[in-house]
Amino acid sequence: MHLFEAACRRRIPLDRKALAVCENNYGPDSACTGAMLAGVGSALADEGLYPEAETTIRRSLTTSINYFGPRFSDTRQRS
């Protein structure tokens, strides 16, 4: 096992704990939760768990769009 793979395996449980803290303290629709979901999704993808990673990252994007608004997700509208 490479060091990167070992770090990813250790990172997933820590990222899930951080996500739980954000959800409990700031709510499921907070910017913190959106950021932590992105971290969990990234770690899952690094580990090769692509279906779960995709679901988690999509949830992160939805949370971020709901929090920051639709302009956040569409860079074409920026002037």
N, C-alpha and C positions, 0 to 999 in steps of 0.2 A: 504494500500500500504506500502510495506517495504521501508526502506531508500535506499536500493540498487536499487530497481525499480525506485524510484523517481530520483536518481542520474543518472541512465541510460537515462531516458526521458529527463533530462536537458542536458545530455552530447551529444546527437545526434545532436541537432542544432549547438552546439559549435564546434563539430568535422567537421560538414559540412562547417561551416564558415572558419575553419582552412584549410580545403581541398581547398576551393575556393581561399584563399590567396596563398597557395603553387602553385596551377595551374596558377594563374595570374602572380605571380612573378617569378616562376622558370620553368614553362611549364608543360604540362600534362605528360611528360615522365621523370620527375625528381625524385630523391631519396626522396625528401620531399613529393611529391605527393604520391608516393608508400607507405610511412610511414603513411600519413594521411588517405589514403584509408583503410589501415589495421585497424586504429583506428575507423573509421566509421563502417567498417564491424563488428568489435568486439562489438561495442555498439549496432548495429542492432541485432546481434545474442543474446546478453544479453537481449534484449527487446523481443525476440521471433520472430523477423521478418526474418526468415531463408532464404526465396528465395532472398530477396534483400541483405541480409548479404552475401550469397554465391556469388552472382554476384559481389559485391563490393570487397570481398576478392580475388576472381579470378582476377579481374582487378588489385588489388594491387600486386599480385604475378607476373602477366604479366609485369607490369610496373617495378617491381624490377628486374626481369630477364632481361628485355631489357636494364636497366640501368647498372646493375652490371655484366651481362653476364651469359651464361648458367651454368658455374661452380658454381655460387652462389646457384643454386637450387638443385644441385646434390652433396650431401656430400660424396657419394661413390668415387668420383674422387679425393678427397683430400688425400694427402699423409703425 
